[in-house]
Amino acid sequence: MRNVLEAVVMREYEELHAEMRDACGCPQCREDILVCALNRLPPRYVATLTGEVLAEVRLEADQGRADVTVALMEAFRVVGGGPRHARSPSTVP
Ligand SMILES: [Zn+2]
């Protein structure tokens, strides 16, 4: 069992981060942005490897992809506004 959104969010993150040159790319910020985006999205679980591929293809084609992009943009904004690499450890906003 796996949440296919993880793979989709990570791929979208790489694409978005390449475009956002002022966004911090350190491991802490990357992790915070991924967690923040995933927490904003409803999980999409699949059972098998085959189902995983099918679900990803479907996600690419439907509204899910746009939702992922929106959630990531918001995560970049939230984490970029108060990056944890710059202050003492705390929970993700
Ligand atoms: Zn950082």
PDB file of the backbone (N, CA, C, O) and the ligand in Angstrom, with CONECT records:
HET     ZN  A 101       1
ATOM      1  N   MET A   1       0.854  -1.199   0.000  1.00  0.00           N
ATOM      2  CA  MET A   1       0.000   0.000   0.000  1.00  0.00           C
ATOM      3  C   MET A   1       0.886   1.244   0.000  1.00  0.00           C
ATOM      4  O   MET A   1       1.859   1.334   0.749  1.00  0.00           O
ATOM      5  N   ARG A   2       0.537   2.175  -0.834  1.00  0.00           N
ATOM      6  CA  ARG A   2       1.372   3.359  -0.928  1.00  0.00           C
ATOM      7  C   ARG A   2       0.541   4.570  -1.345  1.00  0.00           C
ATOM      8  O   ARG A   2      -0.417   4.449  -2.108  1.00  0.00           O
ATOM      9  N   ASN A   3       0.923   5.735  -0.835  1.00  0.00           N
ATOM     10  CA  ASN A   3       0.268   6.977  -1.225  1.00  0.00           C
ATOM     11  C   ASN A   3       0.961   7.506  -2.481  1.00  0.00           C
ATOM     12  O   ASN A   3       2.090   7.993  -2.411  1.00  0.00           O
ATOM     13  N   VAL A   4       0.288   7.411  -3.621  1.00  0.00           N
ATOM     14  CA  VAL A   4       0.922   7.808  -4.889  1.00  0.00           C
ATOM     15  C   VAL A   4       1.236   9.292  -4.940  1.00  0.00           C
ATOM     16  O   VAL A   4       2.070   9.736  -5.729  1.00  0.00           O
ATOM     17  N   LEU A   5       0.557  10.057  -4.088  1.00  0.00           N
ATOM     18  CA  LEU A   5       0.807  11.502  -4.114  1.00  0.00           C
ATOM     19  C   LEU A   5       2.251  11.834  -3.745  1.00  0.00           C
ATOM     20  O   LEU A   5       2.795  12.844  -4.192  1.00  0.00           O
ATOM     21  N   GLU A   6       2.870  10.977  -2.925  1.00  0.00           N
ATOM     22  CA  GLU A   6       4.261  11.235  -2.541  1.00  0.00           C
ATOM     23  C   GLU A   6       5.152  11.372  -3.764  1.00  0.00           C
ATOM     24  O   GLU A   6       5.918  12.328  -3.885  1.00  0.00           O
ATOM     25  N   ALA A   7       5.044  10.400  -4.675  1.00  0.00           N
ATOM     26  CA  ALA A   7       5.875  10.410  -5.888  1.00  0.00           C
ATOM     27  C   ALA A   7       5.547  11.608  -6.763  1.00  0.00           C
ATOM     28  O   ALA A   7       6.442  12.255  -7.308  1.00  0.00           O
ATOM     29  N   VAL A   8       4.240  11.905  -6.896  1.00  0.00           N
ATOM     30  CA  VAL A   8       3.817  13.015  -7.748  1.00  0.00           C
ATOM     31  C   VAL A   8       4.288  14.349  -7.160  1.00  0.00           C
ATOM     32  O   VAL A   8       4.793  15.212  -7.878  1.00  0.00           O
ATOM     33  N   VAL A   9       4.114  14.502  -5.839  1.00  0.00           N
ATOM     34  CA  VAL A   9       4.524  15.737  -5.171  1.00  0.00           C
ATOM     35  C   VAL A   9       6.039  15.948  -5.280  1.00  0.00           C
ATOM     36  O   VAL A   9       6.502  17.065  -5.514  1.00  0.00           O
ATOM     37  N   MET A  10       6.805  14.860  -5.107  1.00  0.00           N
ATOM     38  CA  MET A  10       8.264  14.989  -5.210  1.00  0.00           C
ATOM     39  C   MET A  10       8.695  15.408  -6.609  1.00  0.00           C
ATOM     40  O   MET A  10       9.597  16.230  -6.766  1.00  0.00           O
ATOM     41  N   ARG A  11       8.051  14.844  -7.618  1.00  0.00           N
ATOM     42  CA  ARG A  11       8.403  15.192  -9.001  1.00  0.00           C
ATOM     43  C   ARG A  11       8.036  16.649  -9.292  1.00  0.00           C
ATOM     44  O   ARG A  11       8.812  17.393  -9.892  1.00  0.00           O
ATOM     45  N   GLU A  12       6.839  17.037  -8.855  1.00  0.00           N
ATOM     46  CA  GLU A  12       6.395  18.412  -9.066  1.00  0.00           C
ATOM     47  C   GLU A  12       7.291  19.391  -8.302  1.00  0.00           C
ATOM     48  O   GLU A  12       7.561  20.498  -8.769  1.00  0.00           O
ATOM     49  N   TYR A  13       7.747  18.961  -7.117  1.00  0.00           N
ATOM     50  CA  TYR A  13       8.630  19.814  -6.324  1.00  0.00           C
ATOM     51  C   TYR A  13       9.887  20.140  -7.122  1.00  0.00           C
ATOM     52  O   TYR A  13      10.301  21.297  -7.195  1.00  0.00           O
ATOM     53  N   GLU A  14      10.498  19.104  -7.725  1.00  0.00           N
ATOM     54  CA  GLU A  14      11.733  19.312  -8.480  1.00  0.00           C
ATOM     55  C   GLU A  14      11.501  20.297  -9.624  1.00  0.00           C
ATOM     56  O   GLU A  14      12.334  21.168  -9.879  1.00  0.00           O
ATOM     57  N   GLU A  15      10.375  20.157 -10.307  1.00  0.00           N
ATOM     58  CA  GLU A  15      10.061  21.040 -11.427  1.00  0.00           C
ATOM     59  C   GLU A  15       9.858  22.480 -10.957  1.00  0.00           C
ATOM     60  O   GLU A  15      10.409  23.418 -11.534  1.00  0.00           O
ATOM     61  N   LEU A  16       9.060  22.638  -9.901  1.00  0.00           N
ATOM     62  CA  LEU A  16       8.769  23.976  -9.389  1.00  0.00           C
ATOM     63  C   LEU A  16      10.016  24.635  -8.816  1.00  0.00           C
ATOM     64  O   LEU A  16      10.257  25.826  -9.013  1.00  0.00           O
ATOM     65  N   HIS A  17      10.811  23.825  -8.093  1.00  0.00           N
ATOM     66  CA  HIS A  17      11.992  24.393  -7.462  1.00  0.00           C
ATOM     67  C   HIS A  17      12.990  24.892  -8.504  1.00  0.00           C
ATOM     68  O   HIS A  17      13.688  25.881  -8.278  1.00  0.00           O
ATOM     69  N   ALA A  18      13.057  24.205  -9.646  1.00  0.00           N
ATOM     70  CA  ALA A  18      13.955  24.633 -10.723  1.00  0.00           C
ATOM     71  C   ALA A  18      13.547  25.999 -11.261  1.00  0.00           C
ATOM     72  O   ALA A  18      14.387  26.770 -11.724  1.00  0.00           O
ATOM     73  N   GLU A  19      12.243  26.293 -11.197  1.00  0.00           N
ATOM     74  CA  GLU A  19      11.747  27.577 -11.692  1.00  0.00           C
ATOM     75  C   GLU A  19      11.874  28.685 -10.641  1.00  0.00           C
ATOM     76  O   GLU A  19      12.020  29.860 -10.978  1.00  0.00           O
ATOM     77  N   MET A  20      11.816  28.293  -9.366  1.00  0.00           N
ATOM     78  CA  MET A  20      11.846  29.290  -8.291  1.00  0.00           C
ATOM     79  C   MET A  20      13.278  29.420  -7.768  1.00  0.00           C
ATOM     80  O   MET A  20      13.663  28.754  -6.808  1.00  0.00           O
ATOM     81  N   ARG A  21      14.040  30.269  -8.401  1.00  0.00           N
ATOM     82  CA  ARG A  21      15.463  30.363  -8.104  1.00  0.00           C
ATOM     83  C   ARG A  21      15.748  30.962  -6.722  1.00  0.00           C
ATOM     84  O   ARG A  21      16.827  30.741  -6.172  1.00  0.00           O
ATOM     85  N   ASP A  22      14.814  31.706  -6.160  1.00  0.00           N
ATOM     86  CA  ASP A  22      15.058  32.300  -4.841  1.00  0.00           C
ATOM     87  C   ASP A  22      14.608  31.390  -3.703  1.00  0.00           C
ATOM     88  O   ASP A  22      14.797  31.719  -2.532  1.00  0.00           O
ATOM     89  N   ALA A  23      14.002  30.227  -4.047  1.00  0.00           N
ATOM     90  CA  ALA A  23      13.565  29.300  -3.008  1.00  0.00           C
ATOM     91  C   ALA A  23      14.756  28.490  -2.508  1.00  0.00           C
ATOM     92  O   ALA A  23      15.576  28.013  -3.293  1.00  0.00           O
ATOM     93  N   CYS A  24      14.835  28.342  -1.180  1.00  0.00           N
ATOM     94  CA  CYS A  24      15.930  27.575  -0.583  1.00  0.00           C
ATOM     95  C   CYS A  24      15.758  26.092  -0.926  1.00  0.00           C
ATOM     96  O   CYS A  24      14.650  25.557  -0.888  1.00  0.00           O
ATOM     97  N   GLY A  25      16.868  25.444  -1.260  1.00  0.00           N
ATOM     98  CA  GLY A  25      16.804  24.034  -1.625  1.00  0.00           C
ATOM     99  C   GLY A  25      17.512  23.112  -0.652  1.00  0.00           C
ATOM    100  O   GLY A  25      17.834  21.976  -0.997  1.00  0.00           O
ATOM    101  N   CYS A  26      17.760  23.596   0.580  1.00  0.00           N
ATOM    102  CA  CYS A  26      18.457  22.759   1.564  1.00  0.00           C
ATOM    103  C   CYS A  26      17.539  21.593   1.979  1.00  0.00           C
ATOM    104  O   CYS A  26      16.320  21.678   1.828  1.00  0.00           O
ATOM    105  N   PRO A  27      18.132  20.505   2.503  1.00  0.00           N
ATOM    106  CA  PRO A  27      17.327  19.319   2.860  1.00  0.00           C
ATOM    107  C   PRO A  27      16.189  19.635   3.826  1.00  0.00           C
ATOM    108  O   PRO A  27      15.107  19.056   3.723  1.00  0.00           O
ATOM    109  N   GLN A  28      16.429  20.551   4.764  1.00  0.00           N
ATOM    110  CA  GLN A  28      15.400  20.910   5.745  1.00  0.00           C
ATOM    111  C   GLN A  28      14.198  21.562   5.063  1.00  0.00           C
ATOM    112  O   GLN A  28      13.055  21.186   5.325  1.00  0.00           O
ATOM    113  N   CYS A  29      14.449  22.523   4.203  1.00  0.00           N
ATOM    114  CA  CYS A  29      13.363  23.223   3.517  1.00  0.00           C
ATOM    115  C   CYS A  29      12.642  22.289   2.543  1.00  0.00           C
ATOM    116  O   CYS A  29      11.418  22.327   2.415  1.00  0.00           O
ATOM    117  N   ARG A  30      13.431  21.443   1.854  1.00  0.00           N
ATOM    118  CA  ARG A  30      12.832  20.495   0.905  1.00  0.00           C
ATOM    119  C   ARG A  30      11.846  19.599   1.639  1.00  0.00           C
ATOM    120  O   ARG A  30      10.711  19.414   1.200  1.00  0.00           O
ATOM    121  N   GLU A  31      12.297  19.040   2.773  1.00  0.00           N
ATOM    122  CA  GLU A  31      11.446  18.146   3.563  1.00  0.00           C
ATOM    123  C   GLU A  31      10.200  18.886   4.065  1.00  0.00           C
ATOM    124  O   GLU A  31       9.087  18.366   3.984  1.00  0.00           O
ATOM    125  N   ASP A  32      10.397  20.093   4.580  1.00  0.00           N
ATOM    126  CA  ASP A  32       9.268  20.867   5.112  1.00  0.00           C
ATOM    127  C   ASP A  32       8.251  21.174   4.020  1.00  0.00           C
ATOM    128  O   ASP A  32       7.045  21.102   4.255  1.00  0.00           O
ATOM    129  N   ILE A  33       8.731  21.515   2.830  1.00  0.00           N
ATOM    130  CA  ILE A  33       7.832  21.851   1.726  1.00  0.00           C
ATOM    131  C   ILE A  33       7.046  20.614   1.296  1.00  0.00           C
ATOM    132  O   ILE A  33       5.841  20.694   1.054  1.00  0.00           O
ATOM    133  N   LEU A  34       7.729  19.468   1.200  1.00  0.00           N
ATOM    134  CA  LEU A  34       7.051  18.229   0.804  1.00  0.00           C
ATOM    135  C   LEU A  34       5.990  17.842   1.837  1.00  0.00           C
ATOM    136  O   LEU A  34       4.868  17.486   1.475  1.00  0.00           O
ATOM    137  N   VAL A  35       6.348  17.912   3.125  1.00  0.00           N
ATOM    138  CA  VAL A  35       5.410  17.556   4.191  1.00  0.00           C
ATOM    139  C   VAL A  35       4.224  18.514   4.191  1.00  0.00           C
ATOM    140  O   VAL A  35       3.071  18.098   4.300  1.00  0.00           O
ATOM    141  N   CYS A  36       4.527  19.801   4.066  1.00  0.00           N
ATOM    142  CA  CYS A  36       3.487  20.835   4.078  1.00  0.00           C
ATOM    143  C   CYS A  36       2.503  20.622   2.919  1.00  0.00           C
ATOM    144  O   CYS A  36       1.290  20.719   3.104  1.00  0.00           O
ATOM    145  N   ALA A  37       3.030  20.334   1.732  1.00  0.00           N
ATOM    146  CA  ALA A  37       2.170  20.120   0.560  1.00  0.00           C
ATOM    147  C   ALA A  37       1.343  18.850   0.715  1.00  0.00           C
ATOM    148  O   ALA A  37       0.146  18.845   0.427  1.00  0.00           O
ATOM    149  N   LEU A  38       1.986  17.765   1.176  1.00  0.00           N
ATOM    150  CA  LEU A  38       1.273  16.492   1.321  1.00  0.00           C
ATOM    151  C   LEU A  38       0.164  16.597   2.371  1.00  0.00           C
ATOM    152  O   LEU A  38      -0.888  15.973   2.233  1.00  0.00           O
ATOM    153  N   ASN A  39       0.401  17.382   3.413  1.00  0.00           N
ATOM    154  CA  ASN A  39      -0.612  17.541   4.453  1.00  0.00           C
ATOM    155  C   ASN A  39      -1.826  18.317   3.964  1.00  0.00           C
ATOM    156  O   ASN A  39      -2.894  18.250   4.572  1.00  0.00           O
ATOM    157  N   ARG A  40      -1.669  19.044   2.883  1.00  0.00           N
ATOM    158  CA  ARG A  40      -2.783  19.813   2.327  1.00  0.00           C
ATOM    159  C   ARG A  40      -3.601  19.016   1.332  1.00  0.00           C
ATOM    160  O   ARG A  40      -4.674  19.446   0.911  1.00  0.00           O
ATOM    161  N   LEU A  41      -3.087  17.846   0.956  1.00  0.00           N
ATOM    162  CA  LEU A  41      -3.744  17.053  -0.077  1.00  0.00           C
ATOM    163  C   LEU A  41      -4.354  15.779   0.504  1.00  0.00           C
ATOM    164  O   LEU A  41      -3.770  15.167   1.398  1.00  0.00           O
ATOM    165  N   PRO A  42      -5.510  15.380   0.008  1.00  0.00           N
ATOM    166  CA  PRO A  42      -6.073  14.103   0.451  1.00  0.00           C
ATOM    167  C   PRO A  42      -5.221  12.968  -0.095  1.00  0.00           C
ATOM    168  O   PRO A  42      -4.891  12.981  -1.281  1.00  0.00           O
ATOM    169  N   PRO A  43      -4.847  11.979   0.730  1.00  0.00           N
ATOM    170  CA  PRO A  43      -4.009  10.879   0.245  1.00  0.00           C
ATOM    171  C   PRO A  43      -4.718  10.038  -0.802  1.00  0.00           C
ATOM    172  O   PRO A  43      -5.940   9.887  -0.775  1.00  0.00           O
ATOM    173  N   ARG A  44      -3.947   9.498  -1.714  1.00  0.00           N
ATOM    174  CA  ARG A  44      -4.501   8.599  -2.736  1.00  0.00           C
ATOM    175  C   ARG A  44      -3.710   7.304  -2.671  1.00  0.00           C
ATOM    176  O   ARG A  44      -2.605   7.202  -3.203  1.00  0.00           O
ATOM    177  N   TYR A  45      -4.290   6.330  -2.017  1.00  0.00           N
ATOM    178  CA  TYR A  45      -3.588   5.067  -1.821  1.00  0.00           C
ATOM    179  C   TYR A  45      -3.885   4.079  -2.941  1.00  0.00           C
ATOM    180  O   TYR A  45      -4.998   4.011  -3.462  1.00  0.00           O
ATOM    181  N   VAL A  46      -2.863   3.321  -3.291  1.00  0.00           N
ATOM    182  CA  VAL A  46      -3.030   2.234  -4.247  1.00  0.00           C
ATOM    183  C   VAL A  46      -2.443   0.966  -3.656  1.00  0.00           C
ATOM    184  O   VAL A  46      -1.614   1.014  -2.748  1.00  0.00           O
ATOM    185  N   ALA A  47      -2.887  -0.177  -4.188  1.00  0.00           N
ATOM    186  CA  ALA A  47      -2.521  -1.453  -3.584  1.00  0.00           C
ATOM    187  C   ALA A  47      -1.297  -2.104  -4.220  1.00  0.00           C
ATOM    188  O   ALA A  47      -0.471  -2.688  -3.520  1.00  0.00           O
ATOM    189  N   THR A  48      -1.179  -2.007  -5.529  1.00  0.00           N
ATOM    190  CA  THR A  48      -0.106  -2.742  -6.209  1.00  0.00           C
ATOM    191  C   THR A  48       0.749  -1.807  -7.042  1.00  0.00           C
ATOM    192  O   THR A  48       0.414  -0.640  -7.248  1.00  0.00           O
ATOM    193  N   LEU A  49       1.864  -2.348  -7.517  1.00  0.00           N
ATOM    194  CA  LEU A  49       2.750  -1.569  -8.375  1.00  0.00           C
ATOM    195  C   LEU A  49       2.030  -1.167  -9.657  1.00  0.00           C
ATOM    196  O   LEU A  49       2.177  -0.041 -10.133  1.00  0.00           O
ATOM    197  N   THR A  50       1.263  -2.079 -10.205  1.00  0.00           N
ATOM    198  CA  THR A  50       0.496  -1.787 -11.418  1.00  0.00           C
ATOM    199  C   THR A  50      -0.516  -0.681 -11.134  1.00  0.00           C
ATOM    200  O   THR A  50      -0.660   0.257 -11.919  1.00  0.00           O
ATOM    201  N   GLY A  51      -1.204  -0.798 -10.022  1.00  0.00           N
ATOM    202  CA  GLY A  51      -2.189   0.204  -9.655  1.00  0.00           C
ATOM    203  C   GLY A  51      -1.536   1.555  -9.433  1.00  0.00           C
ATOM    204  O   GLY A  51      -2.122   2.601  -9.712  1.00  0.00           O
ATOM    205  N   GLU A  52      -0.313   1.517  -8.928  1.00  0.00           N
ATOM    206  CA  GLU A  52       0.419   2.752  -8.675  1.00  0.00           C
ATOM    207  C   GLU A  52       0.673   3.520  -9.970  1.00  0.00           C
ATOM    208  O   GLU A  52       0.468   4.732 -10.045  1.00  0.00           O
ATOM    209  N   VAL A  53       1.121   2.789 -10.982  1.00  0.00           N
ATOM    210  CA  VAL A  53       1.377   3.410 -12.278  1.00  0.00           C
ATOM    211  C   VAL A  53       0.090   3.975 -12.859  1.00  0.00           C
ATOM    212  O   VAL A  53       0.064   5.105 -13.346  1.00  0.00           O
ATOM    213  N   LEU A  54      -0.980   3.183 -12.806  1.00  0.00           N
ATOM    214  CA  LEU A  54      -2.257   3.633 -13.339  1.00  0.00           C
ATOM    215  C   LEU A  54      -2.754   4.874 -12.609  1.00  0.00           C
ATOM    216  O   LEU A  54      -3.248   5.811 -13.236  1.00  0.00           O
ATOM    217  N   ALA A  55      -2.625   4.881 -11.290  1.00  0.00           N
ATOM    218  CA  ALA A  55      -3.098   6.010 -10.496  1.00  0.00           C
ATOM    219  C   ALA A  55      -2.301   7.269 -10.823  1.00  0.00           C
ATOM    220  O   ALA A  55      -2.855   8.368 -10.865  1.00  0.00           O
ATOM    221  N   GLU A  56      -0.996   7.104 -11.056  1.00  0.00           N
ATOM    222  CA  GLU A  56      -0.170   8.260 -11.387  1.00  0.00           C
ATOM    223  C   GLU A  56      -0.549   8.839 -12.734  1.00  0.00           C
ATOM    224  O   GLU A  56      -0.616  10.056 -12.908  1.00  0.00           O
ATOM    225  N   VAL A  57      -0.799   7.939 -13.700  1.00  0.00           N
ATOM    226  CA  VAL A  57      -1.211   8.382 -15.029  1.00  0.00           C
ATOM    227  C   VAL A  57      -2.531   9.140 -14.935  1.00  0.00           C
ATOM    228  O   VAL A  57      -2.698  10.191 -15.554  1.00  0.00           O
ATOM    229  N   ARG A  58      -3.464   8.599 -14.157  1.00  0.00           N
ATOM    230  CA  ARG A  58      -4.760   9.237 -13.996  1.00  0.00           C
ATOM    231  C   ARG A  58      -4.603  10.601 -13.309  1.00  0.00           C
ATOM    232  O   ARG A  58      -5.274  11.571 -13.661  1.00  0.00           O
ATOM    233  N   LEU A  59      -3.709  10.648 -12.332  1.00  0.00           N
ATOM    234  CA  LEU A  59      -3.485  11.880 -11.585  1.00  0.00           C
ATOM    235  C   LEU A  59      -2.917  12.966 -12.500  1.00  0.00           C
ATOM    236  O   LEU A  59      -3.245  14.144 -12.364  1.00  0.00           O
ATOM    237  N   GLU A  60      -2.062  12.549 -13.430  1.00  0.00           N
ATOM    238  CA  GLU A  60      -1.482  13.496 -14.377  1.00  0.00           C
ATOM    239  C   GLU A  60      -2.582  14.146 -15.213  1.00  0.00           C
ATOM    240  O   GLU A  60      -2.525  15.332 -15.540  1.00  0.00           O
ATOM    241  N   ALA A  61      -3.581  13.334 -15.547  1.00  0.00           N
ATOM    242  CA  ALA A  61      -4.594  13.785 -16.494  1.00  0.00           C
ATOM    243  C   ALA A  61      -5.708  14.596 -15.842  1.00  0.00           C
ATOM    244  O   ALA A  61      -6.323  15.432 -16.504  1.00  0.00           O
ATOM    245  N   ASP A  62      -5.978  14.370 -14.569  1.00  0.00           N
ATOM    246  CA  ASP A  62      -7.146  15.034 -13.983  1.00  0.00           C
ATOM    247  C   ASP A  62      -6.772  16.218 -13.105  1.00  0.00           C
ATOM    248  O   ASP A  62      -5.637  16.694 -13.129  1.00  0.00           O
ATOM    249  N   GLN A  63      -7.721  16.674 -12.350  1.00  0.00           N
ATOM    250  CA  GLN A  63      -7.563  17.835 -11.487  1.00  0.00           C
ATOM    251  C   GLN A  63      -6.487  17.636 -10.430  1.00  0.00           C
ATOM    252  O   GLN A  63      -5.940  18.607  -9.907  1.00  0.00           O
ATOM    253  N   GLY A  64      -6.181  16.379 -10.113  1.00  0.00           N
ATOM    254  CA  GLY A  64      -5.216  16.089  -9.063  1.00  0.00           C
ATOM    255  C   GLY A  64      -3.884  16.782  -9.264  1.00  0.00           C
ATOM    256  O   GLY A  64      -3.282  17.274  -8.310  1.00  0.00           O
ATOM    257  N   ARG A  65      -3.421  16.822 -10.509  1.00  0.00           N
ATOM    258  CA  ARG A  65      -2.134  17.447 -10.815  1.00  0.00           C
ATOM    259  C   ARG A  65      -2.156  18.939 -10.473  1.00  0.00           C
ATOM    260  O   ARG A  65      -1.200  19.472  -9.909  1.00  0.00           O
ATOM    261  N   ALA A  66      -3.256  19.602 -10.821  1.00  0.00           N
ATOM    262  CA  ALA A  66      -3.383  21.028 -10.514  1.00  0.00           C
ATOM    263  C   ALA A  66      -3.425  21.238  -9.006  1.00  0.00           C
ATOM    264  O   ALA A  66      -2.845  22.195  -8.493  1.00  0.00           O
ATOM    265  N   ASP A  67      -4.111  20.346  -8.295  1.00  0.00           N
ATOM    266  CA  ASP A  67      -4.185  20.442  -6.835  1.00  0.00           C
ATOM    267  C   ASP A  67      -2.793  20.315  -6.225  1.00  0.00           C
ATOM    268  O   ASP A  67      -2.455  21.026  -5.278  1.00  0.00           O
ATOM    269  N   VAL A  68      -1.988  19.407  -6.773  1.00  0.00           N
ATOM    270  CA  VAL A  68      -0.625  19.206  -6.281  1.00  0.00           C
ATOM    271  C   VAL A  68       0.193  20.474  -6.481  1.00  0.00           C
ATOM    272  O   VAL A  68       0.924  20.896  -5.585  1.00  0.00           O
ATOM    273  N   THR A  69       0.068  21.077  -7.655  1.00  0.00           N
ATOM    274  CA  THR A  69       0.818  22.302  -7.943  1.00  0.00           C
ATOM    275  C   THR A  69       0.408  23.426  -6.997  1.00  0.00           C
ATOM    276  O   THR A  69       1.260  24.139  -6.467  1.00  0.00           O
ATOM    277  N   VAL A  70      -0.891  23.581  -6.786  1.00  0.00           N
ATOM    278  CA  VAL A  70      -1.391  24.623  -5.890  1.00  0.00           C
ATOM    279  C   VAL A  70      -0.880  24.397  -4.465  1.00  0.00           C
ATOM    280  O   VAL A  70      -0.437  25.337  -3.805  1.00  0.00           O
ATOM    281  N   ALA A  71      -0.944  23.152  -3.995  1.00  0.00           N
ATOM    282  CA  ALA A  71      -0.496  22.825  -2.634  1.00  0.00           C
ATOM    283  C   ALA A  71       1.008  23.099  -2.489  1.00  0.00           C
ATOM    284  O   ALA A  71       1.460  23.587  -1.453  1.00  0.00           O
ATOM    285  N   LEU A  72       1.771  22.781  -3.531  1.00  0.00           N
ATOM    286  CA  LEU A  72       3.219  23.008  -3.474  1.00  0.00           C
ATOM    287  C   LEU A  72       3.554  24.500  -3.486  1.00  0.00           C
ATOM    288  O   LEU A  72       4.449  24.942  -2.765  1.00  0.00           O
ATOM    289  N   MET A  73       2.842  25.270  -4.296  1.00  0.00           N
ATOM    290  CA  MET A  73       3.077  26.713  -4.341  1.00  0.00           C
ATOM    291  C   MET A  73       2.835  27.320  -2.966  1.00  0.00           C
ATOM    292  O   MET A  73       3.598  28.168  -2.504  1.00  0.00           O
ATOM    293  N   GLU A  74       1.753  26.871  -2.317  1.00  0.00           N
ATOM    294  CA  GLU A  74       1.429  27.353  -0.982  1.00  0.00           C
ATOM    295  C   GLU A  74       2.509  26.930   0.012  1.00  0.00           C
ATOM    296  O   GLU A  74       2.895  27.704   0.889  1.00  0.00           O
ATOM    297  N   ALA A  75       2.995  25.691  -0.132  1.00  0.00           N
ATOM    298  CA  ALA A  75       4.042  25.179   0.767  1.00  0.00           C
ATOM    299  C   ALA A  75       5.335  25.974   0.594  1.00  0.00           C
ATOM    300  O   ALA A  75       6.007  26.286   1.577  1.00  0.00           O
ATOM    301  N   PHE A  76       5.687  26.302  -0.649  1.00  0.00           N
ATOM    302  CA  PHE A  76       6.870  27.126  -0.905  1.00  0.00           C
ATOM    303  C   PHE A  76       6.731  28.476  -0.207  1.00  0.00           C
ATOM    304  O   PHE A  76       7.690  28.998   0.362  1.00  0.00           O
ATOM    305  N   ARG A  77       5.519  29.030  -0.260  1.00  0.00           N
ATOM    306  CA  ARG A  77       5.276  30.335   0.333  1.00  0.00           C
ATOM    307  C   ARG A  77       5.393  30.257   1.866  1.00  0.00           C
ATOM    308  O   ARG A  77       6.052  31.087   2.492  1.00  0.00           O
ATOM    309  N   VAL A  78       4.740  29.244   2.453  1.00  0.00           N
ATOM    310  CA  VAL A  78       4.734  29.096   3.916  1.00  0.00           C
ATOM    311  C   VAL A  78       6.142  28.827   4.444  1.00  0.00           C
ATOM    312  O   VAL A  78       6.609  29.499   5.364  1.00  0.00           O
ATOM    313  N   VAL A  79       6.813  27.834   3.850  1.00  0.00           N
ATOM    314  CA  VAL A  79       8.145  27.454   4.327  1.00  0.00           C
ATOM    315  C   VAL A  79       9.157  28.559   4.001  1.00  0.00           C
ATOM    316  O   VAL A  79      10.039  28.855   4.807  1.00  0.00           O
ATOM    317  N   GLY A  80       9.026  29.161   2.823  1.00  0.00           N
ATOM    318  CA  GLY A  80       9.926  30.248   2.438  1.00  0.00           C
ATOM    319  C   GLY A  80       9.773  31.458   3.332  1.00  0.00           C
ATOM    320  O   GLY A  80      10.724  32.217   3.521  1.00  0.00           O
ATOM    321  N   GLY A  81       8.559  31.651   3.897  1.00  0.00           N
ATOM    322  CA  GLY A  81       8.304  32.788   4.773  1.00  0.00           C
ATOM    323  C   GLY A  81       8.888  32.617   6.157  1.00  0.00           C
ATOM    324  O   GLY A  81       9.066  33.599   6.878  1.00  0.00           O
ATOM    325  N   GLY A  82       9.195  31.370   6.548  1.00  0.00           N
ATOM    326  CA  GLY A  82       9.777  31.127   7.870  1.00  0.00           C
ATOM    327  C   GLY A  82      10.560  29.842   7.874  1.00  0.00           C
ATOM    328  O   GLY A  82      10.211  28.897   8.580  1.00  0.00           O
ATOM    329  N   PRO A  83      11.631  29.799   7.079  1.00  0.00           N
ATOM    330  CA  PRO A  83      12.407  28.557   6.965  1.00  0.00           C
ATOM    331  C   PRO A  83      13.007  28.121   8.296  1.00  0.00           C
ATOM    332  O   PRO A  83      13.544  28.937   9.045  1.00  0.00           O
ATOM    333  N   ARG A  84      12.909  26.809   8.582  1.00  0.00           N
ATOM    334  CA  ARG A  84      13.402  26.290   9.853  1.00  0.00           C
ATOM    335  C   ARG A  84      14.926  26.242   9.918  1.00  0.00           C
ATOM    336  O   ARG A  84      15.494  26.162  11.007  1.00  0.00           O
ATOM    337  N   HIS A  85      15.601  26.290   8.754  1.00  0.00           N
ATOM    338  CA  HIS A  85      17.064  26.263   8.781  1.00  0.00           C
ATOM    339  C   HIS A  85      17.602  27.521   9.458  1.00  0.00           C
ATOM    340  O   HIS A  85      18.762  27.567   9.867  1.00  0.00           O
ATOM    341  N   ALA A  86      16.752  28.539   9.573  1.00  0.00           N
ATOM    342  CA  ALA A  86      17.178  29.821  10.091  1.00  0.00           C
ATOM    343  C   ALA A  86      16.790  30.046  11.546  1.00  0.00           C
ATOM    344  O   ALA A  86      17.103  31.093  12.112  1.00  0.00           O
ATOM    345  N   ARG A  87      16.110  29.073  12.163  1.00  0.00           N
ATOM    346  CA  ARG A  87      15.709  29.263  13.549  1.00  0.00           C
ATOM    347  C   ARG A  87      15.715  27.933  14.271  1.00  0.00           C
ATOM    348  O   ARG A  87      15.959  26.891  13.663  1.00  0.00           O
ATOM    349  N   SER A  88      15.446  27.965  15.567  1.00  0.00           N
ATOM    350  CA  SER A  88      15.474  26.746  16.358  1.00  0.00           C
ATOM    351  C   SER A  88      14.356  25.808  15.913  1.00  0.00           C
ATOM    352  O   SER A  88      13.312  26.256  15.440  1.00  0.00           O
ATOM    353  N   PRO A  89      14.580  24.501  16.068  1.00  0.00           N
ATOM    354  CA  PRO A  89      13.605  23.523  15.606  1.00  0.00           C
ATOM    355  C   PRO A  89      12.210  23.726  16.209  1.00  0.00           C
ATOM    356  O   PRO A  89      12.066  23.983  17.404  1.00  0.00           O
ATOM    357  N   SER A  90      11.203  23.607  15.366  1.00  0.00           N
ATOM    358  CA  SER A  90       9.835  23.694  15.830  1.00  0.00           C
ATOM    359  C   SER A  90       8.963  22.940  14.823  1.00  0.00           C
ATOM    360  O   SER A  90       9.476  22.351  13.872  1.00  0.00           O
ATOM    361  N   THR A  91       7.666  22.961  15.034  1.00  0.00           N
ATOM    362  CA  THR A  91       6.791  22.255  14.097  1.00  0.00           C
ATOM    363  C   THR A  91       6.612  23.069  12.827  1.00  0.00           C
ATOM    364  O   THR A  91       6.795  24.286  12.823  1.00  0.00           O
ATOM    365  N   VAL A  92       6.253  22.381  11.747  1.00  0.00           N
ATOM    366  CA  VAL A  92       5.997  23.044  10.477  1.00  0.00           C
ATOM    367  C   VAL A  92       4.761  23.912  10.641  1.00  0.00           C
ATOM    368  O   VAL A  92       3.756  23.452  11.182  1.00  0.00           O
ATOM    369  N   PRO A  93       4.814  25.165  10.183  1.00  0.00           N
ATOM    370  CA  PRO A  93       3.652  26.052  10.317  1.00  0.00           C
ATOM    371  C   PRO A  93       2.423  25.525   9.557  1.00  0.00           C
ATOM    372  O   PRO A  93       1.369  26.160   9.573  1.00  0.00           O
TER     373      PRO A  93
HETATM  374 ZN    ZN A 101      16.584  26.009   3.715  1.00  0.00          ZN2+
END
